[in-house]
């Protein structure tokens, strides 16, 4: 089993390194534009981490941002849905009644 570092996400430098045991790893090939690959090399050297771990961390951050964007979009859609507005108002009325009791 490989030990894989998991890095904190609130800073460029890893805040803390935790290790998890990786049972399954998939090997793949991909292409990157030369300038992007240069940045991967540069930051992997700066952070003293392997390139694949840098790419893994970047993808995890990207997917987290996508998930948050989907969440925001769902609220924007719900805001314009009359049925959702009615349900929210009814729920608020019930909540106020519960507080008054």
PyMOL commands that set and color helices and strands:
alter all, ss='L'
color gray80, all
select helices_A, chain A and resi 34-47+51-79+82-100
alter helices_A, ss='H'
color red, helices_A
select strands_A, chain A and resi 2-7+17-22
alter strands_A, ss='S'
color yellow, strands_A
deselect
rebuild
show_as cartoon
